[in-house]
Amino acid sequence: MWDKVKQKTTYRVQIDEAELIRRSVAALQDMEPIPKARIVTRTADIQIDQPGVTYAERGIKTADLTESYSSLPNILAVLDGQTLARRSVIAEILKQSGRGQDFLNNPQMFMENAAQIIRDICYSLAIDGISYKRLYGAEYYVQEIFDSAELIANLDRNAVPVEHSVYDYILYDSTVENRFALDLDSDDDVKMFFKLPSRFKVDTPIGTYNPDWAVYVEIDGMKKLYFILETKGSTSELNLRGRESLKIRCGKAHFRAIGSGVELHTATKWADFKMRNS
């Protein structure tokens, strides 16, 4: 079972820059206007006595900052360091967006918003064009992934006894995980399963990805190994949070690159998953 999943991979991404410009310009143009930066001044009477510190507010004043800055931050350098886009592409996005006044109103807020928009679109396009390749000679060693000393040390917290796993107990973080483990253990078609430790990671452009379960089943002589992301709600990629959905796509590409027949799926309940995939 471990031989089928121990292979490490590396990935490459290819970003369609024309599409990046188109999407980023549209998103920046749809962004709410950024007001001028303001200085807010509050005045209050402060009383220090035995119980602590109290105050009574006396007044509040606001004043817009002027646009006559002595200097402005290098927006291309800032956005280049916070996104996957080249400076020439960033410059074209800013030019076509027509949001220069927002930058003058509040340079810091505009750069934060622009960086978030361009970065998110970069990540989405990068994963659209991602490809994984096997790293020959690079493997996850079972001794690195499974640490019985760590498991024994944590048996005083949530742990459920099982018979068909690597250990006699499964540590769980929620009632959903507890139910999932019990359902797997009571299924006669499940020959072996385990909850993957956090040390088993798949690299992606938006951080490492860690599936929840590895499940080996035999049904009518057919043998199958699944990696399952156990979810708390919907299993539709359209309904999953953006970053989670992108990581799932990377995980599927990783296992396809290994070529060992392992499949990655999302599931909320084991019985529902088995019915869909048997």
matplotlib code that plots the C-alpha trace (Angstrom):
import matplotlib.pyplot as plt

x = [0.0, 2.7, 4.7, 1.8, 1.9, 5.5, 6.7, 7.4, 6.7, 7.7, 5.5, 5.7, 3.2, 2.4, 0.4, -1.6, -0.5, -3.2, -5.9, -4.2, -4.3, -8.0, -9.2, -7.2, -8.2, -11.9, -11.5, -9.8, -12.4, -15.1, -13.3, -15.1, -13.6, -10.9, -11.4, -8.7, -6.5, -7.6, -6.1, -8.5, -7.9, -9.6, -9.5, -10.5, -10.1, -8.3, -8.8, -6.3, -7.6, -7.4, -9.7, -7.9, -8.0, -11.2, -11.8, -14.5, -14.3, -14.5, -14.3, -13.2, -11.9, -11.1, -9.0, -8.3, -4.6, -3.6, -2.3, 0.9, 3.1, 6.8, 7.3, 5.2, 6.0, 7.3, 4.1, 5.6, 8.3, 5.8, 3.3, 6.1, 7.2, 3.7, 2.4, 3.6, 3.3, 6.1, 6.5, 5.6, 2.4, 1.6, 2.2, -0.2, -2.9, -2.6, -2.6, -5.7, -7.6, -7.7, -7.6, -4.6, -6.6, -7.3, -3.6, -3.1, -6.0, -4.5, -1.4, -1.2, -4.8, -4.7, -1.5, -3.0, -6.2, -4.4, -1.9, -4.8, -6.7, -3.7, -2.3, -5.6, -6.0, -2.3, -2.8, -6.0, -4.3, -1.2, -3.2, -5.1, -1.7, 0.0, 1.8, 3.5, 6.4, 7.9, 11.0, 12.9, 14.8, 12.8, 10.3, 8.4, 9.9, 7.4, 9.5, 9.2, 5.5, 4.4, 5.6, 4.3, 5.9, 3.8, 0.6, 1.2, 1.9, -1.5, -3.7, -5.0, -6.9, -9.6, -8.8, -11.1, -10.0, -10.0, -9.0, -8.1, -5.6, -1.9, -2.4, -4.9, -6.2, -7.2, -6.8, -9.6, -10.2, -14.0, -17.1, -17.1, -13.6, -14.6, -17.7, -15.6, -13.1, -15.8, -17.6, -14.3, -13.4, -16.8, -16.9, -15.8, -14.6, -12.1, -8.9, -6.7, -7.1, -5.2, -5.4, -2.5, -0.3, 0.3, 3.9, 2.6, 2.4, 2.0, 3.5, 1.3, 1.7, -0.6, 1.0, 1.3, -1.7, -2.4, -5.2, -7.0, -7.4, -5.8, -8.3, -7.6, -10.7, -11.5, -14.9, -15.7, -12.0, -11.4, -8.6, -8.6, -6.6, -8.3, -7.0, -9.9, -10.3, -12.9, -15.0, -17.3, -19.9, -20.4, -18.1, -18.8, -15.7, -17.9, -19.0, -15.7, -13.6, -11.4, -8.0, -9.2, -10.7, -7.4, -5.4, -7.7, -7.0, -3.3, -3.6, -5.4, -2.7, 0.0, -1.5, -2.1, 1.6, 2.6, 0.8, 0.1, -3.7, -4.4, -7.4, -8.1, -11.7, -13.7, -16.3, -18.5, -19.7, -18.0, -21.3, -22.2, -18.8, -18.8, -22.2, -21.0, -17.8, -18.6]
y = [0.0, 2.4, 1.7, 3.1, 6.5, 7.1, 8.7, 12.5, 14.9, 18.3, 20.7, 23.4, 26.1, 28.0, 31.2, 32.6, 36.2, 37.6, 35.9, 37.2, 40.8, 40.4, 39.0, 41.3, 44.5, 43.4, 42.7, 46.0, 47.9, 46.2, 47.1, 49.5, 53.1, 53.7, 56.9, 59.3, 58.3, 60.0, 61.1, 60.5, 62.3, 61.4, 63.3, 61.9, 62.4, 59.4, 58.5, 56.1, 54.7, 51.5, 49.3, 50.3, 52.8, 54.5, 57.2, 59.5, 60.5, 64.3, 64.6, 63.2, 64.9, 63.6, 65.2, 63.9, 63.6, 65.6, 64.0, 66.1, 63.2, 63.8, 60.3, 57.3, 53.6, 51.7, 49.8, 47.6, 46.4, 45.8, 43.8, 41.9, 40.6, 39.6, 37.9, 35.5, 38.1, 39.9, 43.6, 44.3, 42.4, 44.3, 47.6, 46.7, 45.7, 48.9, 51.0, 49.3, 49.4, 53.2, 53.1, 55.5, 58.0, 55.2, 54.7, 58.4, 58.4, 55.7, 54.0, 51.3, 50.2, 50.2, 48.0, 45.6, 45.2, 45.0, 42.4, 40.2, 40.4, 39.7, 37.0, 35.1, 35.2, 34.1, 31.1, 30.1, 30.3, 28.6, 25.6, 25.6, 25.1, 23.0, 19.7, 17.3, 15.0, 12.2, 13.0, 9.8, 8.6, 10.9, 9.2, 9.6, 7.1, 5.4, 6.1, 9.8, 9.8, 7.4, 8.2, 5.8, 7.8, 10.8, 8.7, 7.1, 10.5, 11.8, 9.0, 11.0, 13.2, 12.1, 8.6, 5.8, 2.1, 0.4, -3.0, -2.4, 0.5, 0.8, 1.5, 0.3, 3.8, 6.7, 10.2, 12.4, 16.2, 16.3, 14.1, 13.9, 12.3, 10.0, 8.8, 8.4, 6.2, 4.0, 3.6, 2.5, 0.1, -1.6, -2.1, -5.6, -4.4, -2.0, -4.1, -1.3, 2.4, 5.1, 8.8, 10.5, 12.5, 16.1, 15.3, 13.8, 16.8, 17.5, 20.8, 23.3, 26.9, 28.0, 25.9, 22.3, 19.9, 17.1, 14.5, 13.1, 9.3, 6.5, 3.6, 0.2, -1.7, -5.1, -5.5, -8.6, -9.3, -5.7, -3.9, -0.1, 2.5, 5.8, 9.0, 10.9, 14.4, 14.2, 17.4, 18.9, 20.1, 20.1, 17.9, 20.0, 21.9, 24.8, 25.0, 24.4, 27.4, 28.8, 27.8, 24.4, 23.7, 24.7, 22.4, 19.5, 20.0, 19.9, 16.8, 15.0, 16.1, 14.8, 11.3, 11.1, 11.9, 9.0, 6.6, 4.0, 4.0, 6.0, 8.2, 11.3, 12.1, 14.3, 12.8, 13.7, 10.2, 6.9, 5.1, 7.9, 7.8, 4.0, 4.0, 6.6, 4.8, 1.1]
z = [0.0, 1.0, -2.2, -4.2, -2.5, -1.3, -4.6, -4.4, -7.2, -8.4, -10.3, -13.0, -13.8, -16.9, -16.7, -19.6, -19.2, -21.7, -19.6, -16.4, -17.7, -18.8, -15.5, -13.3, -15.2, -14.9, -11.2, -10.5, -12.4, -10.4, -7.1, -4.7, -4.9, -2.4, -0.4, 0.5, 3.5, 6.6, 9.9, 12.8, 16.1, 19.3, 22.5, 25.9, 29.7, 31.2, 34.8, 36.5, 39.9, 41.9, 39.8, 36.6, 33.8, 32.5, 30.0, 28.7, 25.1, 24.5, 20.7, 17.4, 14.3, 10.9, 8.1, 4.6, 3.7, 0.7, -2.5, -2.5, -1.3, -1.2, -2.5, -3.5, -3.0, -6.1, -6.8, -9.5, -7.1, -4.3, -6.5, -8.2, -4.8, -3.8, -7.0, -9.6, -12.4, -14.2, -13.8, -17.4, -17.0, -13.7, -15.4, -18.2, -15.7, -13.8, -17.0, -18.4, -15.1, -15.0, -11.2, -10.7, -8.6, -6.1, -5.7, -5.0, -2.6, -0.4, -1.8, 0.9, 0.6, -3.2, -3.2, -0.7, -2.7, -6.1, -4.8, -3.5, -6.8, -9.0, -6.7, -6.5, -10.3, -10.7, -8.5, -10.3, -13.7, -12.4, -11.3, -14.6, -16.2, -13.6, -14.3, -11.9, -12.6, -10.5, -8.6, -9.3, -6.2, -3.9, -1.6, 1.6, 4.0, 6.2, 9.3, 8.6, 8.2, 11.0, 14.5, 17.1, 19.9, 18.9, 18.7, 22.2, 23.6, 22.4, 23.4, 26.3, 23.9, 21.4, 20.2, 18.8, 18.9, 15.5, 14.1, 10.4, 10.6, 11.1, 14.8, 17.4, 17.6, 15.3, 16.6, 15.6, 15.7, 15.2, 15.5, 11.7, 11.7, 14.6, 12.6, 9.4, 11.2, 12.7, 9.4, 7.7, 10.4, 10.3, 6.5, 5.6, 2.2, 3.8, 4.3, 5.6, 6.2, 8.1, 8.8, 7.1, 9.5, 8.7, 7.7, 4.4, 2.2, -1.5, -2.7, -4.5, -5.6, -2.7, 0.1, 1.0, 0.7, 3.1, 2.3, 5.3, 4.7, 2.8, 2.2, 0.6, -0.4, -2.1, -3.6, -5.6, -6.2, -7.4, -5.4, -5.1, -3.1, -2.5, -1.0, 0.6, 1.6, 4.4, 4.3, 6.8, 4.2, 0.5, -1.7, -4.8, -6.0, -6.8, -3.2, -1.5, -0.5, -3.2, -1.9, -0.8, -4.2, -5.9, -3.6, -4.4, -8.1, -7.4, -5.3, -8.1, -10.6, -8.2, -7.9, -11.6, -12.1, -9.8, -12.1, -9.4, -9.8, -6.7, -6.8, -4.8, -3.9, -1.5, 0.8, 3.8, 4.6, 3.8, 2.9, 0.4, -1.2, -1.5, -3.1, -5.7, -6.5, -6.4]

ax = plt.figure().add_subplot(projection="3d")
ax.plot(x, y, z, "-o")
ax.set_aspect("equal")
plt.show()
